[in-house]
Amino acid sequence: MRVLVTGASGLIGASLCARLAADGYEIVRVLHRAGAAPFRGLPPVLLDMAKALQTQDWSPHLIGIDAVVNCAGVLQDSAQESTGGVHAGGASALFAACEQAGVRKVIHFSAIGVDRLQPSAFSATKLAGDQALMARDLDWVILRPSVVLGRPAFGASALFRGLAALPLLPVMPSTGRLQVVQLDDVIATVLHFLRPDSASHLALDLAGPEALPMRKVVGLYRRWLGSRPAGEFTLPGSVAAGLYRVGDAAALLGWRPPMRSNAAKEIVRGAVGDPQAWITATGIQPSSLEAALKLNPATVQERWFARLYFVKPAIFTVLPFFWIMTGIISLTTGWRRGVDLLVGTAIGPLAEPAVIAGALADMAVGALIAWRPTSRLGLFGAIAVALFYAIVGTMLRPELWNEPLGPFLKILPILVLHFVALAVLEER
């Protein structure tokens, strides 16, 4: 059986592809961009779903396909992502193309509660995609999972681990309860509905057995990591709103933090539903979070990840600030000092142009690091610039290695921090 999977690099999509391949399915993965983890099988289809708005965009990729599983989703609109394009426009074109190509079986991932309330563009466009599928003459199944948690750390599962590693737990105001659902149960559900004899024309809430406050979810992860219960404090509403706006600003630079305005709107509603129809249709008994964590004890690598979770955004805030401010200072208050350091050296006649060139290089690598699509290039550029300063500086001013404030010695920890940034850059 050949299955086309959209959103194949996401939490659900990647795990689903791995399981299907292990069970002998042929997988056609649809990816937004290259760079996903290596996968044995057919070459991936690189397609921006937000721009694949016509049936002809999908038709060539549906030849020989027996079933489609749509796992694609984005949290919020940004320069790189469109909720309407992915959830509604691209999904509608895919469903129409399936109907034309005779691909009967379509399993579509939506989100829990979108049929009851749409507080943001995320849930409104998810509902539009659901309605577009239900209008088609297809054997469709709509799965509406709650917050999906599993061994892979991405999105909410990564955020909960990061929060669990903090010495004090900041509690967001006005957060609803969560019936978190296990990734393994979600994957098992897709496998069930891929069977030829499975039911269709169903819209099912995939929800765990317990409705937990967010602090309880984090507390269970904290115990899993081997830490004692943390003290809690509720963030003032203005502070919480400010953090969500910071997340929005990061998204404008191409990053995808889980804390953004749409998340704030959705989390007030919570993520709860009735799993009984799901259980009846599949026979799957959803696992509790506590039981799932007991079956998979935390490793030292997972404790590392949790402790580094909030260190990563700090690194990618500090490094662009460091480089950009270094350039600004070199062109303003530090101008004379920078020129004087080069006067009397072999490049003394070019002192002023050299300071200007160095300042522009500093600001350029800072901007490249800040912009997510070019951050890797910026980090390598920063390493190259730092090494250049160390080598050329040693040739021109070797005595600076012996300065009390260590202007050259500080290059060494700066280099190490850039290698750490490269190590933690990947998000999925």
Secondary structure, DSSP 4 states (H G I P E B T S, - for coil): -EEEEESTTSHHHHHHHHHHHHTT-EEEEEESSS-PPP-SSSPPEE--TTT--SHHHHGGGGTT--EEEE----SS--SS--HIIIIIIIHHHHHHHHHHHT--EEEEE--TTTTT---SHHHHHHHHHHHHHHTSSSEEEEEEESSEE-SS--THHHHHHHHHTSSEEEEPSS---B--EEHHHHHHHHHHHTSTT---SEEEEE--S--B-HHHHHHHHHHHTTPPPPEEEEPPHHHHHHHHHHHHHHHHTT---S-SHHHHHHHHH-B----HHHHHHH---PPPHHHHHHHSPPPHHHHHHHHHTTHHHHHHHHHHHHHHHHHHHHHTTTHHHHHHHHTTSTTGGGHHHHHHHHHHHHHHHHHHHHSGGGHHHHHHHHHHHHHHHHHHHHHH-GGGGG-TT-TTTTHHHHHHHHHHHHHT----
